[in-house]
Amino acid sequence: MNLESDLATLKNQSLDLSPRQRAELSCRIAKQFEKTGQYESAREALIEFWPAPDQEPKLEGLEDAIRADVLLRVGALAGWLGQTSQMVSGQETAKNLITQSLEIFEKIGRSEKAAEAGGDLALCYWREGSYDEARIHLASALDELGDQNHELTAILLIRAGIVEVWAQRLNEALHFYDQAIPFVEQSPDHALKGSFHFEYGLVLRRLSAPENREDYLDRALIEYAASGFHYEQAGNVHALARVELNLGHLFYTIQRFKEAHRHLDNAHHLFLRLKDRGTAAQVDDTRARTLLAEGHIVEAERIARNAVRVFEKGDQQALLAEALTTQGVALARLGNDSRARALLERAIEVAQTTGDLEGAGRAKLSIIEELEEKIPANELVSIYQSGIRLLRGSQDPSTGKRLIACAESLFDTLARLEHKDQPPKERNWEGFSIKRHVRAGERTVIEQALRDAGGSVTKAAHLLGFKHHQSLISLINTRHKELLTSRSIVRKRRRHLLAKKKARKGDTYSALAVLANFSSSC
């Protein structure tokens, strides 16, 4: 399809077409421009019905079905423009317009179009970081669609996976992507195929980095290459830039910084050329983290601060929380403890307000990691416990590693306090036993993990952050035999998805459990 030619036809022959015909052609062209990431061209296609972003669509003289279609296209485009230009209330405007279209489609019995609208509405909630609302709308859309349109089914499943990836529920994301595979394979649409390979690569990237799994890393690179091919065929330069961004993030996480900067440079150049300030700010946040890992803290803080300023102008609150966390970490390493704490607390508040519990939990861990020596032990324990509650559903291996590292650090701090003389008014250690609390905490957390894992020791070990499930088996057999009945039937051993070839020293107990029930003793 020659979109520029169609756009010229729309402009030149608009007087010869009825309002209905102009609206239908405008919506069709705008949708195709959206698929190729050409959002300004899409807005130009809709200019008759949406003269300016701050105006309501003009719908006079249009029948219900066409009115709903115009509302859907304008709403979807408003969401994309809100993301790229960081317009204040861009997603809220988009949600209102799409909701109006959804209500009309449901009223006139157009279930397929209602499902499409539900999928676009979910994207708006996802951009804000409201993952629960996004899940609800995607589930409703899939239920409404049924077996009517396999290509739309694939789109909705991919979006459901995207939500779970950002919520760090990686197993659920893989489940949705696996469901989408047969529908994607049937489709001739390069944009759809590119989207699938891109998002699948993102899951593999998240799984590969924490354990440095070279097999997953290789597969992620293959998926990104496939994504790049299909996006190039679709003519979607915007999506190609996102591939560069994710390659930069991948190489950052495996500490190949030179390659990370090269891909981030490419991504930043493309996004600025495309006038996408929002995603360019995501590049800045990733670059700031890369610079932090390299030890270039002053430059990292400056770039993170720029990212925060951009996100503050829009309504992508989950991304704002991430950027605030990055800047807070940089300031802590520069010794500006009070400002760092304020930014990290703000990141927690922003993430929790929008429903991004994972983001809030990660910010709490950053407070412990960066400011532990400046915060009283009792307060640290409280922060850690609230972090556990926020991160309870996380399936990101890197989050599990951070939880364990924080627990071990806090355990060392509390162990030192046990032997340190305290003023009489501060002593509350009478009858206290570290070993008893360690064992009680371990039992509680292990029992919960086994229950959540349906009795599977392998899954429970993964939830607890063990590198190898044999470590958990050893704990149960030697120190918590009463939990043997909580295990499922022992099966022939299989290698864990993320297991290393060699278990590392220190896996014989879970530090994650040490502080779970500690606050009452502090």
N, C-alpha and C positions, 0 to 999 in steps of 0.2 A: 504494500500500500504506500503510495506517494503522499505523505501527509501534507507536505508543503503545497502540493498541487491541489489537494482537497481544500486546504485552507484558503487558497487563492480563489477557488471556485465558490466557496462560501461567501467570500467578500464580493466577488464580481456579479454573482447571480442571485444574491439574496432577495432582490426585489421581485424576481420571478418565482420565488418559492413562497408557499404559505407559511404562517407562523409555526404550524406543526412541523412542516418539512425542515424549516430552518433550525428549529429546536432539536429535532432528531439528528440532523447532520452535525450540528454544533456539539452535541453530546458524544456522538460517535467519534468525531475527530479529537475532541478533548480527551476522551478515554484512551485513545491510542497514543497521544502525546504523553499522558501520564505514565503509560507502560514503558515508554522510552526515557523517562526522567526529564522530559522537556516541559517543565511546569509553567513557565512563562508563555510558551506557545499554546499550552492548553488553556491558559487564562485568556489569551487572545481569541481562541476559538469560541469562547463563551462570552465575549465582550458584550454582545447584544443583550444577553440575559443577565449578565453580572458586570455592569460597567466599572465597578471599583470594589476592591476588597472590603471596604468599610460600609458597603451598601447592601441592602437586601436584594435578592434576585428579583428580576421583573418577570412575572408569571401571568400577566393579564392575557386573556384569550386562549389559554392553553387548557386542554382537558386534563383530567386527574392523572392519568398514566404519564403524560408528557411532563406535567408539572412535577411529579415525583421524580422523574428521570433527571430533570434539570436540577432540582434540589440535591439529588444524590451526587451528580457530577460536581456541582459547585461546592458542596460540603466536602467531598473527597479531596478536591483540589485545595480548598481552604486548609485542610489538614496538612497536606504536603507543603504548601507555602508557609504555614505556621512553623513547620519543622525547619525549612531551609532558611527563612528570613528571621526566625525567632520573633514573630509578631506576638504582642501581648494578647492573650485570650484567643489565639489562633485555633487551638484545639477545641476550646469551648464553643466558638462560632461554628466550627466544623460539626461538632456533635449535635448542636441544635438543628442545623440544616439537614443532616443525615437522619436524625430522629423524625423530623417532619416527613421526609420521603418514606421512611420505613412505615410510619403510621398510614400513609396513603396506600402504599403497596399492600399492606395487610388488609386494609379496608376494601380494596377492589379485588382481592384474591390473587394477587401476583406473588406467589410464594417464592419463586426463584429470585425475583428482583428484591424481595424482602430479605432473603438470605444474603444477597450481595450487599445490600445496605447494612445488614448486621455485621458483616465482615469488615466493612469500611469504618463502622462505628467502633468496633473493637480496636482497630488500628489507632484511633484517636486516644482511647483509654491507655493503650500500650505506650504511646509516645509520652503520655503524662506520667507513666509509672504505675498506673492503677491496674495492676495485673489481674486482680480478682474480677473486676468489672469486665475486663477484656475477655477473660475466660467465659464468663456468663454469656456474653453476646455471641461468641464464637460457637459455644455449645448449642445455643438456641438457633443460630444460623444453620449449622450442620443438621440439626433435627428438622428444621423447616424445609431444607433443600431436599433431603431424602436422596433419591437416586435420579434426580432430574438432569443434572449437569455435572459430568465428571471433571471437567476443567475447573469449574468453580469449587467443586469439592476439594480438588488438589490445592487450590489457593487458600481455602479456609483451613485445611489441615496444616499447611505450611505456616500460616499465621498463628495457629494454635501452638505449633512448635516454637515459633519465635518468642511468644509470650513465656513459655516454660524455660527457654534458654536464659532469658533475662531475669527470670525468677530463680535461676540456678537449680531448676528441677530437670536435670539433663536426661534422666531416664524417661521421663514423661515426654520430653521433646523428641527423643529417638523413636518413641512409640508412635507419635503423630507422623513423623517423617516416613517411618516404615509403612504406615497406612497410605501415605500419599504416593509412594513409588509407582504402583501400577497405573494410577491416573496420570502421573507425570510422563511415564513412558509412552502412553497412548497419545499424548498431546503433541502437535507440531509447533507449539508456541515456544520460541526461543527465550522469550522473557520469563515464562513460567519455569522452563528448565534451568535457566540461569539462576533464578531465585532459589529453586530447590537445592542445587549444588552448593550455592553460596551458604545457605543456612545449615546444610548438613556439614559443610566444612567447618562452620563456626562451632558446632557441637564437638566435633573431633578435636578442634583446637583447644576447647575448654578442657577436654578430657586428657589431652596429650601433655600439656605444659606442666602441671604440678608434679607428675611422676616422670617427666622427660621420656614419655613413651614414643620412641622413634617410629614404631609402626603406625600409631595414630597420627603422628606428625606428617608422615609421608602420605597417608590417606587424606589428611586435611589439605595438603598442598595439591594433591590430585583433584580434589573437589573444587578448590579455588581455580585451578587451571580450566576445569570443565565449565565452571561458572563464567569465567572470563570469556571463553569461546562463545558461549551462548549469548551473553550480554553484548558481545561485539557483533554477532549476527543480528541481534535485535536493535542495534544502534543505540544502546543505552550507556552513554558515557558516564552518567551519574552513578550507575551501578558498578561500572568498572572502577570508578574512584573508590567506592566502598570496598571492593576487593583489595585494592591497594592498602586501604586503612587496616583491614583485617590481617593482611599479610604483615604489616608493620607491627600490629599487636602480637601476632604469633611469634615473630622473631624477638620481640621485646621479652616475652614470657620465657623464652628459652635462652635468653641472655646473648643473643647474637645481635648486638646493638648496632653495628655498622649497617647490617642489612635492614634492621628495623628503621633506622633513620632514612635510608634510601627510599623505602616504600612509603614512609610517612611524608617525605618531601613530595613524592609523586601525588599522593592523595591530597595534600594541602593545596598544591598548585591547581589540581583539577577542580576541587571544590570552590576555590576562590574564582576560578574562571567561570564556573557555573553559578556564581553568586549565592552559594549555599553556605552561609555563615554558621548555621547551626552545626552541620556535620564537620565543617572546618574546625569548629571549637572542640568537637570530639577528637579530631586529630591532635589538637593542642594538648588535650588532657592526656592522651596516650603518650605524646612526646614528653610531657612533663614527668610522667611515671618512668619513662625510659631514662631521662636525665637523672632522676632520683637514684635509679639503680646504678647509674654510672658514677654517682657522687657529685654531679654538677648541680648543687642544691639551689644556689642563687638563681640560676637560669631557669631551673625547674619551677621555682616559686613564681617567677615573673610570668611564665607561660601559663601556668595553672590559674593565676589571677586573671589573665586575659580570657581564659575559657569560662571562668565563673561570671565575668562581666557579660559575656555573650548570652549565657544560659539564663541569667537574671532578667533579660529582656523578653524572654519567651515563657512558655509554660511546660517545658520538658523537665519536670521536677526531678525525676530519677537521675537524669544526666547532670543536673545542677548539684544534686547531693554527691555524686561521684567526684565532680570537679572540686567541690568544697572539701571533700575528704583528701584529695590529692594536695590541695593548697595547704590544708591543715597539717598534713604530714611534713611538707616542706618547711613550714614555719617552725614546727617542733624541732626539726633537725638544725635549724638556724638558731635555736635557743629562744625563740619568741614564744614561750610556753603559754602565756595567757591568751594571746591572739590565736594560737593554734587550738587551744581547748575550745575557745568560742566558736571557731569555724567548724570543728568536729561536732560540737553540740548542735550547731545549726544544721549540719548535714544530717544528723540523726532526726532532728525535728522535721526537716523537709521530706526525708524519705518516709518516715512514719506517717506523715500527714497524707501523702499521696498513695500509701499502701505498699510501698517498696520495703518490706520488712528485711529482706536480705541486705539491701543497701544500708539500712539503719544498723543492722548487726555488724556489718563490716566496719562501719565508722566507729562503733563501740570498741571493736578489737584494735583499731588504730589508736584509740586513746590509751589502751593498755600498752600496746607495743611501743609507742613513742613517748608517753608521759608517765610511765610507771613509777619512776623515782620521785616524781613531784606530787603524787596523789597518795593519801593515806590508804593503808592496806584494806581496811573495812570497805572503803569506797570502791577500791579496785575489785574486790570480790563481788560487790553489788553490780558493778558495771559488767563484769564477766557473766554473772548469772543472767542478767537481762539480755546479754548478747546471745547466750545459749538459747534462751526462749525465742528470740527473733530468728535465729539460724537453725532452729530445730528441723525444719523441712529441707534444708539445703542438701543438694546432691553434688555440689562442686567440690572435688577433691582438695583444691587449694584452700577452701574455707575450712575443711576438716583439719588440714595441717596447721592452719593459723590458730584454730581453737586449741589444739593440743599444745602448740608452742606457748600460747598465752597461759594455759593451765600450768604447764611446767614452770614457767617463770614465776607465776603467782605462788605456786607451791614452794619454790625456793625462798621467796620472800617471807611467807608465813612460817616456814621452818626456822628461818633466822630469828624471827620475832619470838618464837617459843623459847629461845635460849637467851634472849636479850632482857636485861633488867628493865622493868617498867615501874613508873610511879605507882604507889598502892591504889590510887583512885582509877588507874587505867587497867589494872590487872583484872582479867575475867577468865583466866585459864585454869581455874581450880577444877581438878578432875579431868582435864582435857588430855586426850591421847590422839596424836597424829595418826598412828596406825589404825586405831579404831575408826576414825573418820574417813581415812582413805578407803578402808575396806567397805564401810557402809556406803560411801559414795559410789564406789565401784559397783557394788551389788545393785544399787538403785538404777544407775545408768545402764548397766549391762542388761538388767531385766527389762527395762523400757525398750532398749534397742532390739532385744530378742522378740518382744511383743510386736513392735512395729515392723520387724522383718518376717513376721509369721513363723518364728522359730528357726529360721535359717541362720546358722552361725556365720556363713560367708557374707550374707547381706548385713547382718548385725555388725560384723567386724568392719565392713566398709562404712557403715553409718558412724561408728565410733572412731574412725580414722586410723585403724590399724593397717599397717602395710601388708600384713599376711594374716589370714583368718586363723592360722595355727596358734598365733599368740593369744587370741581370745579363747580358743579351746583349752590351752594350757592354764589360763586364769581360772576358767570354770572348773576344770578338773582338780586343781590344786587348792584354790582359795574360796570357791563359791560352788561347792558340789550340790548345794540345795537348788541351784538353777539348772541342773541336768534335765529335770523334767520339763523345763521351758523350751528345750531344744526340740527341733523336728527330728524325724528319723534320720540317722546318719546315712548319707549316701556316698557313693564312690566319689573321691575327691576330684574336683575340676579346678582348673586354674582360674583365679579371679580375673576379671576384665582388666583391672588396673594393677595387678600384682607385679612386683619386681622379681627378677630372677633370684636375687639374694635378699633375705630379710636383714634389716639393719639392727644393730644393737640398740636396745632401748624399747623394743616392741613388747616386752614382757608385762607391761602394765599400761593402762590408759590414764594418762595424766588428766584427760578430759573430765574424769569422774571426781577428781580430788576435791574440787571446790563446789560441787553441785549442791551439797547440803551444809555448807560451811558457815553461812552468814549468822546463823543462830549462836555460833560459838565465838564470834568475833566482837 
